[in-house]
């Protein structure tokens, strides 16, 4: 399993796409274990979402309309990771 911290890239916007609430909850648990916060709160206290932004300061964020457009843009400074892939062997 890759660490979520290994996804951080100061030069790229990183988004993690979730295929289900269960995958999102697993992602939140792993993120909390790695020391990430979600707006100053524990990630496991937040509601699941289908797309989460991972910031360089180890903060997680919900993604709004502009972020969703960016995630789908295919721009070279944007990385979208499949949440399930983080837990694959």
BELVENMO-V634922 format. One line per field, one symbol per residue. phi: phi as a letter, one per 30 degrees, with the letter a starting at -180 (. if undefined). A space follows every 10 residues. Layout:
phi=???
This chain:
phi=.dddedddbd cbdcbcccda dddddddddd ddedjdbbii cdedccddbd bbcccddicc bdcceddddd dcdiddcbbc cdedddcdd
